[in-house]
Amino acid sequence: MDSPFNTIRTLLVTSIRHGESVKTVQARLGHANAAETLDTYSHLWPDSDDRTREAVDQVLASFLADSLRTEALP
C-alpha cells in the first residue's frame, strides 16, 4: 500500500508533467513560498533543453509522417 507521501508525490509529478505552474504546486503543497517548492522539486520541471528537444521531436515526427503519406500516393 502506498504511503500518503507517495500519493502526494505522484500527484505532484503528474501536475508538473502536465505543465502546472510553480505557484499552483506551491499552493497545493502548502509551501510558504515558491522558493521552497523549487528548492525541493525544481529537478522535476523540464528545462529549456527538454522543451527544445520535445519541440524538435514533434516537428520531425510530423515531417516524417507527411513524407510517408506523400510517398504512399500513386
mmCIF file of the N, C-alpha and C atoms, coordinates in Angstrom:
data_MODEL
# 
_entry.id   MODEL 
# 
loop_
_atom_site.group_PDB 
_atom_site.id 
_atom_site.type_symbol 
_atom_site.label_atom_id 
_atom_site.label_alt_id 
_atom_site.label_comp_id 
_atom_site.label_asym_id 
_atom_site.label_entity_id 
_atom_site.label_seq_id 
_atom_site.pdbx_PDB_ins_code 
_atom_site.Cartn_x 
_atom_site.Cartn_y 
_atom_site.Cartn_z 
_atom_site.occupancy 
_atom_site.B_iso_or_equiv 
_atom_site.pdbx_formal_charge 
_atom_site.auth_seq_id 
_atom_site.auth_comp_id 
_atom_site.auth_asym_id 
_atom_site.auth_atom_id 
_atom_site.pdbx_PDB_model_num 
ATOM 1   N N  . MET A 1 1  ? 0.840  -1.185 0.000   1.00 0.00 ? 1  MET A N  1 
ATOM 2   C CA . MET A 1 1  ? 0.000  0.000  0.000   1.00 0.00 ? 1  MET A CA 1 
ATOM 3   C C  . MET A 1 1  ? 0.884  1.247  0.000   1.00 0.00 ? 1  MET A C  1 
ATOM 4   N N  . ASP A 1 2  ? 0.512  2.224  -0.810  1.00 0.00 ? 2  ASP A N  1 
ATOM 5   C CA . ASP A 1 2  ? 1.281  3.461  -0.886  1.00 0.00 ? 2  ASP A CA 1 
ATOM 6   C C  . ASP A 1 2  ? 1.075  4.311  0.364   1.00 0.00 ? 2  ASP A C  1 
ATOM 7   N N  . SER A 1 3  ? 2.138  4.981  0.729   1.00 0.00 ? 3  SER A N  1 
ATOM 8   C CA . SER A 1 3  ? 2.029  5.915  1.845   1.00 0.00 ? 3  SER A CA 1 
ATOM 9   C C  . SER A 1 3  ? 1.410  7.217  1.343   1.00 0.00 ? 3  SER A C  1 
ATOM 10  N N  . PRO A 1 4  ? 0.888  8.038  2.250   1.00 0.00 ? 4  PRO A N  1 
ATOM 11  C CA . PRO A 1 4  ? 0.353  9.338  1.816   1.00 0.00 ? 4  PRO A CA 1 
ATOM 12  C C  . PRO A 1 4  ? 1.410  10.165 1.091   1.00 0.00 ? 4  PRO A C  1 
ATOM 13  N N  . PHE A 1 5  ? 2.665  10.067 1.523   1.00 0.00 ? 5  PHE A N  1 
ATOM 14  C CA . PHE A 1 5  ? 3.731  10.821 0.857   1.00 0.00 ? 5  PHE A CA 1 
ATOM 15  C C  . PHE A 1 5  ? 3.872  10.388 -0.595  1.00 0.00 ? 5  PHE A C  1 
ATOM 16  N N  . ASN A 1 6  ? 3.845  9.070  -0.856  1.00 0.00 ? 6  ASN A N  1 
ATOM 17  C CA . ASN A 1 6  ? 3.965  8.584  -2.239  1.00 0.00 ? 6  ASN A CA 1 
ATOM 18  C C  . ASN A 1 6  ? 2.804  9.055  -3.093  1.00 0.00 ? 6  ASN A C  1 
ATOM 19  N N  . THR A 1 7  ? 1.615  9.071  -2.532  1.00 0.00 ? 7  THR A N  1 
ATOM 20  C CA . THR A 1 7  ? 0.441  9.541  -3.269  1.00 0.00 ? 7  THR A CA 1 
ATOM 21  C C  . THR A 1 7  ? 0.575  11.020 -3.604  1.00 0.00 ? 7  THR A C  1 
ATOM 22  N N  . ILE A 1 8  ? 0.987  11.815 -2.635  1.00 0.00 ? 8  ILE A N  1 
ATOM 23  C CA . ILE A 1 8  ? 1.178  13.250 -2.862  1.00 0.00 ? 8  ILE A CA 1 
ATOM 24  C C  . ILE A 1 8  ? 2.255  13.480 -3.909  1.00 0.00 ? 8  ILE A C  1 
ATOM 25  N N  . ARG A 1 9  ? 3.366  12.744 -3.816  1.00 0.00 ? 9  ARG A N  1 
ATOM 26  C CA . ARG A 1 9  ? 4.458  12.901 -4.783  1.00 0.00 ? 9  ARG A CA 1 
ATOM 27  C C  . ARG A 1 9  ? 3.980  12.519 -6.196  1.00 0.00 ? 9  ARG A C  1 
ATOM 28  N N  . THR A 1 10 ? 3.193  11.470 -6.310  1.00 0.00 ? 10 THR A N  1 
ATOM 29  C CA . THR A 1 10 ? 2.669  11.066 -7.621  1.00 0.00 ? 10 THR A CA 1 
ATOM 30  C C  . THR A 1 10 ? 1.787  12.164 -8.209  1.00 0.00 ? 10 THR A C  1 
ATOM 31  N N  . LEU A 1 11 ? 0.913  12.741 -7.402  1.00 0.00 ? 11 LEU A N  1 
ATOM 32  C CA . LEU A 1 11 ? 0.069  13.837 -7.870  1.00 0.00 ? 11 LEU A CA 1 
ATOM 33  C C  . LEU A 1 11 ? 0.907  15.050 -8.249  1.00 0.00 ? 11 LEU A C  1 
ATOM 34  N N  . LEU A 1 12 ? 1.939  15.323 -7.472  1.00 0.00 ? 12 LEU A N  1 
ATOM 35  C CA . LEU A 1 12 ? 2.838  16.438 -7.749  1.00 0.00 ? 12 LEU A CA 1 
ATOM 36  C C  . LEU A 1 12 ? 3.538  16.248 -9.094  1.00 0.00 ? 12 LEU A C  1 
ATOM 37  N N  . VAL A 1 13 ? 4.128  15.089 -9.292  1.00 0.00 ? 13 VAL A N  1 
ATOM 38  C CA . VAL A 1 13 ? 4.853  14.814 -10.538 1.00 0.00 ? 13 VAL A CA 1 
ATOM 39  C C  . VAL A 1 13 ? 3.908  14.891 -11.727 1.00 0.00 ? 13 VAL A C  1 
ATOM 40  N N  . THR A 1 14 ? 2.714  14.347 -11.584 1.00 0.00 ? 14 THR A N  1 
ATOM 41  C CA . THR A 1 14 ? 1.727  14.407 -12.666 1.00 0.00 ? 14 THR A CA 1 
ATOM 42  C C  . THR A 1 14 ? 1.350  15.849 -12.989 1.00 0.00 ? 14 THR A C  1 
ATOM 43  N N  . SER A 1 15 ? 1.153  16.645 -11.969 1.00 0.00 ? 15 SER A N  1 
ATOM 44  C CA . SER A 1 15 ? 0.821  18.068 -12.172 1.00 0.00 ? 15 SER A CA 1 
ATOM 45  C C  . SER A 1 15 ? 1.927  18.784 -12.925 1.00 0.00 ? 15 SER A C  1 
ATOM 46  N N  . ILE A 1 16 ? 3.157  18.557 -12.517 1.00 0.00 ? 16 ILE A N  1 
ATOM 47  C CA . ILE A 1 16 ? 4.304  19.221 -13.155 1.00 0.00 ? 16 ILE A CA 1 
ATOM 48  C C  . ILE A 1 16 ? 4.434  18.773 -14.603 1.00 0.00 ? 16 ILE A C  1 
ATOM 49  N N  . ARG A 1 17 ? 4.309  17.484 -14.859 1.00 0.00 ? 17 ARG A N  1 
ATOM 50  C CA . ARG A 1 17 ? 4.423  16.969 -16.229 1.00 0.00 ? 17 ARG A CA 1 
ATOM 51  C C  . ARG A 1 17 ? 3.338  17.501 -17.149 1.00 0.00 ? 17 ARG A C  1 
ATOM 52  N N  . HIS A 1 18 ? 2.216  17.902 -16.561 1.00 0.00 ? 18 HIS A N  1 
ATOM 53  C CA . HIS A 1 18 ? 1.126  18.463 -17.359 1.00 0.00 ? 18 HIS A CA 1 
ATOM 54  C C  . HIS A 1 18 ? 1.165  19.982 -17.383 1.00 0.00 ? 18 HIS A C  1 
ATOM 55  N N  . GLY A 1 19 ? 2.302  20.554 -16.991 1.00 0.00 ? 19 GLY A N  1 
ATOM 56  C CA . GLY A 1 19 ? 2.526  21.983 -17.169 1.00 0.00 ? 19 GLY A CA 1 
ATOM 57  C C  . GLY A 1 19 ? 2.044  22.883 -16.049 1.00 0.00 ? 19 GLY A C  1 
ATOM 58  N N  . GLU A 1 20 ? 1.781  22.319 -14.887 1.00 0.00 ? 20 GLU A N  1 
ATOM 59  C CA . GLU A 1 20 ? 1.309  23.146 -13.776 1.00 0.00 ? 20 GLU A CA 1 
ATOM 60  C C  . GLU A 1 20 ? 2.406  24.108 -13.334 1.00 0.00 ? 20 GLU A C  1 
ATOM 61  N N  . SER A 1 21 ? 2.020  25.302 -12.951 1.00 0.00 ? 21 SER A N  1 
ATOM 62  C CA . SER A 1 21 ? 2.994  26.331 -12.561 1.00 0.00 ? 21 SER A CA 1 
ATOM 63  C C  . SER A 1 21 ? 3.542  26.070 -11.165 1.00 0.00 ? 21 SER A C  1 
ATOM 64  N N  . VAL A 1 22 ? 4.672  26.681 -10.900 1.00 0.00 ? 22 VAL A N  1 
ATOM 65  C CA . VAL A 1 22 ? 5.300  26.572 -9.579  1.00 0.00 ? 22 VAL A CA 1 
ATOM 66  C C  . VAL A 1 22 ? 4.350  27.089 -8.508  1.00 0.00 ? 22 VAL A C  1 
ATOM 67  N N  . LYS A 1 23 ? 3.678  28.203 -8.776  1.00 0.00 ? 23 LYS A N  1 
ATOM 68  C CA . LYS A 1 23 ? 2.773  28.794 -7.785  1.00 0.00 ? 23 LYS A CA 1 
ATOM 69  C C  . LYS A 1 23 ? 1.608  27.863 -7.459  1.00 0.00 ? 23 LYS A C  1 
ATOM 70  N N  . THR A 1 24 ? 1.078  27.189 -8.447  1.00 0.00 ? 24 THR A N  1 
ATOM 71  C CA . THR A 1 24 ? -0.026 26.270 -8.204  1.00 0.00 ? 24 THR A CA 1 
ATOM 72  C C  . THR A 1 24 ? 0.443  25.086 -7.362  1.00 0.00 ? 24 THR A C  1 
ATOM 73  N N  . VAL A 1 25 ? 1.597  24.517 -7.725  1.00 0.00 ? 25 VAL A N  1 
ATOM 74  C CA . VAL A 1 25 ? 2.143  23.393 -6.966  1.00 0.00 ? 25 VAL A CA 1 
ATOM 75  C C  . VAL A 1 25 ? 2.466  23.842 -5.539  1.00 0.00 ? 25 VAL A C  1 
ATOM 76  N N  . GLN A 1 26 ? 3.026  25.030 -5.404  1.00 0.00 ? 26 GLN A N  1 
ATOM 77  C CA . GLN A 1 26 ? 3.323  25.578 -4.079  1.00 0.00 ? 26 GLN A CA 1 
ATOM 78  C C  . GLN A 1 26 ? 2.072  25.609 -3.211  1.00 0.00 ? 26 GLN A C  1 
ATOM 79  N N  . ALA A 1 27 ? 0.991  26.113 -3.768  1.00 0.00 ? 27 ALA A N  1 
ATOM 80  C CA . ALA A 1 27 ? -0.262 26.218 -3.021  1.00 0.00 ? 27 ALA A CA 1 
ATOM 81  C C  . ALA A 1 27 ? -0.794 24.844 -2.632  1.00 0.00 ? 27 ALA A C  1 
ATOM 82  N N  . ARG A 1 28 ? -0.722 23.895 -3.557  1.00 0.00 ? 28 ARG A N  1 
ATOM 83  C CA . ARG A 1 28 ? -1.228 22.550 -3.268  1.00 0.00 ? 28 ARG A CA 1 
ATOM 84  C C  . ARG A 1 28 ? -0.421 21.862 -2.172  1.00 0.00 ? 28 ARG A C  1 
ATOM 85  N N  . LEU A 1 29 ? 0.886  22.142 -2.146  1.00 0.00 ? 29 LEU A N  1 
ATOM 86  C CA . LEU A 1 29 ? 1.740  21.521 -1.128  1.00 0.00 ? 29 LEU A CA 1 
ATOM 87  C C  . LEU A 1 29 ? 1.716  22.273 0.198   1.00 0.00 ? 29 LEU A C  1 
ATOM 88  N N  . GLY A 1 30 ? 1.187  23.495 0.188   1.00 0.00 ? 30 GLY A N  1 
ATOM 89  C CA . GLY A 1 30 ? 1.157  24.292 1.411   1.00 0.00 ? 30 GLY A CA 1 
ATOM 90  C C  . GLY A 1 30 ? 2.495  24.915 1.755   1.00 0.00 ? 30 GLY A C  1 
ATOM 91  N N  . HIS A 1 31 ? 3.364  25.066 0.755   1.00 0.00 ? 31 HIS A N  1 
ATOM 92  C CA . HIS A 1 31 ? 4.664  25.702 0.992   1.00 0.00 ? 31 HIS A CA 1 
ATOM 93  C C  . HIS A 1 31 ? 4.467  27.201 1.205   1.00 0.00 ? 31 HIS A C  1 
ATOM 94  N N  . ALA A 1 32 ? 5.360  27.785 2.002   1.00 0.00 ? 32 ALA A N  1 
ATOM 95  C CA . ALA A 1 32 ? 5.259  29.211 2.334   1.00 0.00 ? 32 ALA A CA 1 
ATOM 96  C C  . ALA A 1 32 ? 5.497  30.094 1.113   1.00 0.00 ? 32 ALA A C  1 
ATOM 97  N N  . ASN A 1 33 ? 6.358  29.644 0.195   1.00 0.00 ? 33 ASN A N  1 
ATOM 98  C CA . ASN A 1 33 ? 6.661  30.431 -0.999  1.00 0.00 ? 33 ASN A CA 1 
ATOM 99  C C  . ASN A 1 33 ? 7.156  29.511 -2.115  1.00 0.00 ? 33 ASN A C  1 
ATOM 100 N N  . ALA A 1 34 ? 7.257  30.068 -3.318  1.00 0.00 ? 34 ALA A N  1 
ATOM 101 C CA . ALA A 1 34 ? 7.679  29.282 -4.477  1.00 0.00 ? 34 ALA A CA 1 
ATOM 102 C C  . ALA A 1 34 ? 9.125  28.823 -4.351  1.00 0.00 ? 34 ALA A C  1 
ATOM 103 N N  . ALA A 1 35 ? 9.954  29.595 -3.660  1.00 0.00 ? 35 ALA A N  1 
ATOM 104 C CA . ALA A 1 35 ? 11.357 29.209 -3.486  1.00 0.00 ? 35 ALA A CA 1 
ATOM 105 C C  . ALA A 1 35 ? 11.459 27.871 -2.750  1.00 0.00 ? 35 ALA A C  1 
ATOM 106 N N  . GLU A 1 36 ? 10.622 27.677 -1.753  1.00 0.00 ? 36 GLU A N  1 
ATOM 107 C CA . GLU A 1 36 ? 10.627 26.410 -1.011  1.00 0.00 ? 36 GLU A CA 1 
ATOM 108 C C  . GLU A 1 36 ? 10.283 25.239 -1.945  1.00 0.00 ? 36 GLU A C  1 
ATOM 109 N N  . THR A 1 37 ? 9.286  25.446 -2.791  1.00 0.00 ? 37 THR A N  1 
ATOM 110 C CA . THR A 1 37 ? 8.887  24.407 -3.745  1.00 0.00 ? 37 THR A CA 1 
ATOM 111 C C  . THR A 1 37 ? 10.011 24.124 -4.733  1.00 0.00 ? 37 THR A C  1 
ATOM 112 N N  . LEU A 1 38 ? 10.611 25.183 -5.270  1.00 0.00 ? 38 LEU A N  1 
ATOM 113 C CA . LEU A 1 38 ? 11.691 25.000 -6.244  1.00 0.00 ? 38 LEU A CA 1 
ATOM 114 C C  . LEU A 1 38 ? 12.943 24.401 -5.615  1.00 0.00 ? 38 LEU A C  1 
ATOM 115 N N  . ASP A 1 39 ? 13.234 24.788 -4.392  1.00 0.00 ? 39 ASP A N  1 
ATOM 116 C CA . ASP A 1 39 ? 14.402 24.204 -3.710  1.00 0.00 ? 39 ASP A CA 1 
ATOM 117 C C  . ASP A 1 39 ? 14.261 22.691 -3.592  1.00 0.00 ? 39 ASP A C  1 
ATOM 118 N N  . THR A 1 40 ? 13.039 22.231 -3.415  1.00 0.00 ? 40 THR A N  1 
ATOM 119 C CA . THR A 1 40 ? 12.797 20.807 -3.213  1.00 0.00 ? 40 THR A CA 1 
ATOM 120 C C  . THR A 1 40 ? 12.533 20.050 -4.509  1.00 0.00 ? 40 THR A C  1 
ATOM 121 N N  . TYR A 1 41 ? 11.799 20.669 -5.433  1.00 0.00 ? 41 TYR A N  1 
ATOM 122 C CA . TYR A 1 41 ? 11.289 19.931 -6.592  1.00 0.00 ? 41 TYR A CA 1 
ATOM 123 C C  . TYR A 1 41 ? 11.707 20.492 -7.953  1.00 0.00 ? 41 TYR A C  1 
ATOM 124 N N  . SER A 1 42 ? 12.641 21.412 -8.003  1.00 0.00 ? 42 SER A N  1 
ATOM 125 C CA . SER A 1 42 ? 12.989 22.034 -9.291  1.00 0.00 ? 42 SER A CA 1 
ATOM 126 C C  . SER A 1 42 ? 13.449 21.018 -10.333 1.00 0.00 ? 42 SER A C  1 
ATOM 127 N N  . HIS A 1 43 ? 14.043 19.920 -9.893  1.00 0.00 ? 43 HIS A N  1 
ATOM 128 C CA . HIS A 1 43 ? 14.522 18.907 -10.839 1.00 0.00 ? 43 HIS A CA 1 
ATOM 129 C C  . HIS A 1 43 ? 13.385 18.233 -11.608 1.00 0.00 ? 43 HIS A C  1 
ATOM 130 N N  . LEU A 1 44 ? 12.153 18.398 -11.147 1.00 0.00 ? 44 LEU A N  1 
ATOM 131 C CA . LEU A 1 44 ? 11.020 17.767 -11.826 1.00 0.00 ? 44 LEU A CA 1 
ATOM 132 C C  . LEU A 1 44 ? 10.469 18.597 -12.980 1.00 0.00 ? 44 LEU A C  1 
ATOM 133 N N  . TRP A 1 45 ? 10.728 19.905 -12.967 1.00 0.00 ? 45 TRP A N  1 
ATOM 134 C CA . TRP A 1 45 ? 10.248 20.748 -14.065 1.00 0.00 ? 45 TRP A CA 1 
ATOM 135 C C  . TRP A 1 45 ? 11.198 20.610 -15.241 1.00 0.00 ? 45 TRP A C  1 
ATOM 136 N N  . PRO A 1 46 ? 10.641 20.530 -16.454 1.00 0.00 ? 46 PRO A N  1 
ATOM 137 C CA . PRO A 1 46 ? 11.525 20.432 -17.625 1.00 0.00 ? 46 PRO A CA 1 
ATOM 138 C C  . PRO A 1 46 ? 12.293 21.737 -17.819 1.00 0.00 ? 46 PRO A C  1 
ATOM 139 N N  . ASP A 1 47 ? 13.545 21.605 -18.231 1.00 0.00 ? 47 ASP A N  1 
ATOM 140 C CA . ASP A 1 47 ? 14.312 22.812 -18.513 1.00 0.00 ? 47 ASP A CA 1 
ATOM 141 C C  . ASP A 1 47 ? 14.159 23.168 -19.987 1.00 0.00 ? 47 ASP A C  1 
ATOM 142 N N  . SER A 1 48 ? 14.796 24.249 -20.407 1.00 0.00 ? 48 SER A N  1 
ATOM 143 C CA . SER A 1 48 ? 14.615 24.698 -21.789 1.00 0.00 ? 48 SER A CA 1 
ATOM 144 C C  . SER A 1 48 ? 15.166 23.686 -22.789 1.00 0.00 ? 48 SER A C  1 
ATOM 145 N N  . ASP A 1 49 ? 16.202 22.934 -22.414 1.00 0.00 ? 49 ASP A N  1 
ATOM 146 C CA . ASP A 1 49 ? 16.716 21.890 -23.308 1.00 0.00 ? 49 ASP A CA 1 
ATOM 147 C C  . ASP A 1 49 ? 15.665 20.808 -23.529 1.00 0.00 ? 49 ASP A C  1 
ATOM 148 N N  . ASP A 1 50 ? 14.981 20.413 -22.461 1.00 0.00 ? 50 ASP A N  1 
ATOM 149 C CA . ASP A 1 50 ? 13.924 19.408 -22.594 1.00 0.00 ? 50 ASP A CA 1 
ATOM 150 C C  . ASP A 1 50 ? 12.814 19.907 -23.505 1.00 0.00 ? 50 ASP A C  1 
ATOM 151 N N  . ARG A 1 51 ? 12.402 21.157 -23.322 1.00 0.00 ? 51 ARG A N  1 
ATOM 152 C CA . ARG A 1 51 ? 11.324 21.711 -24.150 1.00 0.00 ? 51 ARG A CA 1 
ATOM 153 C C  . ARG A 1 51 ? 11.756 21.821 -25.606 1.00 0.00 ? 51 ARG A C  1 
ATOM 154 N N  . THR A 1 52 ? 12.997 22.208 -25.834 1.00 0.00 ? 52 THR A N  1 
ATOM 155 C CA . THR A 1 52 ? 13.504 22.327 -27.199 1.00 0.00 ? 52 THR A CA 1 
ATOM 156 C C  . THR A 1 52 ? 13.553 20.965 -27.874 1.00 0.00 ? 52 THR A C  1 
ATOM 157 N N  . ARG A 1 53 ? 14.064 19.963 -27.166 1.00 0.00 ? 53 ARG A N  1 
ATOM 158 C CA . ARG A 1 53 ? 14.114 18.606 -27.725 1.00 0.00 ? 53 ARG A CA 1 
ATOM 159 C C  . ARG A 1 53 ? 12.713 18.108 -28.065 1.00 0.00 ? 53 ARG A C  1 
ATOM 160 N N  . GLU A 1 54 ? 11.779 18.356 -27.190 1.00 0.00 ? 54 GLU A N  1 
ATOM 161 C CA . GLU A 1 54 ? 10.405 17.914 -27.415 1.00 0.00 ? 54 GLU A CA 1 
ATOM 162 C C  . GLU A 1 54 ? 9.804  18.604 -28.645 1.00 0.00 ? 54 GLU A C  1 
ATOM 163 N N  . ALA A 1 55 ? 10.045 19.898 -28.779 1.00 0.00 ? 55 ALA A N  1 
ATOM 164 C CA . ALA A 1 55 ? 9.518  20.646 -29.925 1.00 0.00 ? 55 ALA A CA 1 
ATOM 165 C C  . ALA A 1 55 ? 10.116 20.121 -31.232 1.00 0.00 ? 55 ALA A C  1 
ATOM 166 N N  . VAL A 1 56 ? 11.416 19.881 -31.252 1.00 0.00 ? 56 VAL A N  1 
ATOM 167 C CA . VAL A 1 56 ? 12.077 19.370 -32.456 1.00 0.00 ? 56 VAL A CA 1 
ATOM 168 C C  . VAL A 1 56 ? 11.564 17.971 -32.777 1.00 0.00 ? 56 VAL A C  1 
ATOM 169 N N  . ASP A 1 57 ? 11.405 17.134 -31.755 1.00 0.00 ? 57 ASP A N  1 
ATOM 170 C CA . ASP A 1 57 ? 10.868 15.786 -31.981 1.00 0.00 ? 57 ASP A CA 1 
ATOM 171 C C  . ASP A 1 57 ? 9.487  15.837 -32.617 1.00 0.00 ? 57 ASP A C  1 
ATOM 172 N N  . GLN A 1 58 ? 8.637  16.748 -32.161 1.00 0.00 ? 58 GLN A N  1 
ATOM 173 C CA . GLN A 1 58 ? 7.296  16.863 -32.723 1.00 0.00 ? 58 GLN A CA 1 
ATOM 174 C C  . GLN A 1 58 ? 7.338  17.310 -34.177 1.00 0.00 ? 58 GLN A C  1 
ATOM 175 N N  . VAL A 1 59 ? 8.195  18.275 -34.480 1.00 0.00 ? 59 VAL A N  1 
ATOM 176 C CA . VAL A 1 59 ? 8.310  18.758 -35.856 1.00 0.00 ? 59 VAL A CA 1 
ATOM 177 C C  . VAL A 1 59 ? 8.827  17.647 -36.765 1.00 0.00 ? 59 VAL A C  1 
ATOM 178 N N  . LEU A 1 60 ? 9.861  16.935 -36.316 1.00 0.00 ? 60 LEU A N  1 
ATOM 179 C CA . LEU A 1 60 ? 10.424 15.861 -37.138 1.00 0.00 ? 60 LEU A CA 1 
ATOM 180 C C  . LEU A 1 60 ? 9.423  14.725 -37.328 1.00 0.00 ? 60 LEU A C  1 
ATOM 181 N N  . ALA A 1 61 ? 8.682  14.385 -36.297 1.00 0.00 ? 61 ALA A N  1 
ATOM 182 C CA . ALA A 1 61 ? 7.673  13.326 -36.419 1.00 0.00 ? 61 ALA A CA 1 
ATOM 183 C C  . ALA A 1 61 ? 6.594  13.732 -37.419 1.00 0.00 ? 61 ALA A C  1 
ATOM 184 N N  . SER A 1 62 ? 6.181  14.984 -37.373 1.00 0.00 ? 62 SER A N  1 
ATOM 185 C CA . SER A 1 62 ? 5.176  15.484 -38.301 1.00 0.00 ? 62 SER A CA 1 
ATOM 186 C C  . SER A 1 62 ? 5.721  15.462 -39.731 1.00 0.00 ? 62 SER A C  1 
ATOM 187 N N  . PHE A 1 63 ? 6.957  15.895 -39.896 1.00 0.00 ? 63 PHE A N  1 
ATOM 188 C CA . PHE A 1 63 ? 7.594  15.894 -41.224 1.00 0.00 ? 63 PHE A CA 1 
ATOM 189 C C  . PHE A 1 63 ? 7.686  14.478 -41.765 1.00 0.00 ? 63 PHE A C  1 
ATOM 190 N N  . LEU A 1 64 ? 8.106  13.539 -40.917 1.00 0.00 ? 64 LEU A N  1 
ATOM 191 C CA . LEU A 1 64 ? 8.235  12.152 -41.345 1.00 0.00 ? 64 LEU A CA 1 
ATOM 192 C C  . LEU A 1 64 ? 6.877  11.588 -41.741 1.00 0.00 ? 64 LEU A C  1 
ATOM 193 N N  . ALA A 1 65 ? 5.858  11.865 -40.954 1.00 0.00 ? 65 ALA A N  1 
ATOM 194 C CA . ALA A 1 65 ? 4.505  11.374 -41.274 1.00 0.00 ? 65 ALA A CA 1 
ATOM 195 C C  . ALA A 1 65 ? 4.028  11.941 -42.606 1.00 0.00 ? 65 ALA A C  1 
ATOM 196 N N  . ASP A 1 66 ? 4.253  13.245 -42.836 1.00 0.00 ? 66 ASP A N  1 
ATOM 197 C CA . ASP A 1 66 ? 3.863  13.864 -44.105 1.00 0.00 ? 66 ASP A CA 1 
ATOM 198 C C  . ASP A 1 66 ? 4.639  13.251 -45.258 1.00 0.00 ? 66 ASP A C  1 
ATOM 199 N N  . SER A 1 67 ? 5.913  12.995 -45.047 1.00 0.00 ? 67 SER A N  1 
ATOM 200 C CA . SER A 1 67 ? 6.763  12.422 -46.070 1.00 0.00 ? 67 SER A CA 1 
ATOM 201 C C  . SER A 1 67 ? 6.286  11.026 -46.441 1.00 0.00 ? 67 SER A C  1 
ATOM 202 N N  . LEU A 1 68 ? 5.927  10.232 -45.444 1.00 0.00 ? 68 LEU A N  1 
ATOM 203 C CA . LEU A 1 68 ? 5.458  8.875  -45.718 1.00 0.00 ? 68 LEU A CA 1 
ATOM 204 C C  . LEU A 1 68 ? 4.126  8.884  -46.436 1.00 0.00 ? 68 LEU A C  1 
ATOM 205 N N  . ARG A 1 69 ? 3.248  9.822  -46.079 1.00 0.00 ? 69 ARG A N  1 
ATOM 206 C CA . ARG A 1 69 ? 1.958  9.928  -46.774 1.00 0.00 ? 69 ARG A CA 1 
ATOM 207 C C  . ARG A 1 69 ? 2.177  10.314 -48.232 1.00 0.00 ? 69 ARG A C  1 
ATOM 208 N N  . THR A 1 70 ? 3.108  11.234 -48.486 1.00 0.00 ? 70 THR A N  1 
ATOM 209 C CA . THR A 1 70 ? 3.381  11.679 -49.851 1.00 0.00 ? 70 THR A CA 1 
ATOM 210 C C  . THR A 1 70 ? 3.938  10.540 -50.688 1.00 0.00 ? 70 THR A C  1 
ATOM 211 N N  . GLU A 1 71 ? 4.846  9.736  -50.109 1.00 0.00 ? 71 GLU A N  1 
ATOM 212 C CA . GLU A 1 71 ? 5.418  8.603  -50.836 1.00 0.00 ? 71 GLU A CA 1 
ATOM 213 C C  . GLU A 1 71 ? 4.375  7.542  -51.133 1.00 0.00 ? 71 GLU A C  1 
ATOM 214 N N  . ALA A 1 72 ? 3.362  7.439  -50.318 1.00 0.00 ? 72 ALA A N  1 
ATOM 215 C CA . ALA A 1 72 ? 2.337  6.403  -50.485 1.00 0.00 ? 72 ALA A CA 1 
ATOM 216 C C  . ALA A 1 72 ? 1.334  6.757  -51.588 1.00 0.00 ? 72 ALA A C  1 
ATOM 217 N N  . LEU A 1 73 ? 1.317  8.008  -52.020 1.00 0.00 ? 73 LEU A N  1 
ATOM 218 C CA . LEU A 1 73 ? 0.380  8.418  -53.075 1.00 0.00 ? 73 LEU A CA 1 
ATOM 219 C C  . LEU A 1 73 ? 0.744  7.748  -54.387 1.00 0.00 ? 73 LEU A C  1 
ATOM 220 N N  . PRO A 1 74 ? -0.284 7.389  -55.205 1.00 0.00 ? 74 PRO A N  1 
ATOM 221 C CA . PRO A 1 74 ? 0.001  6.721  -56.501 1.00 0.00 ? 74 PRO A CA 1 
ATOM 222 C C  . PRO A 1 74 ? 0.615  7.651  -57.514 1.00 0.00 ? 74 PRO A C  1 
# 
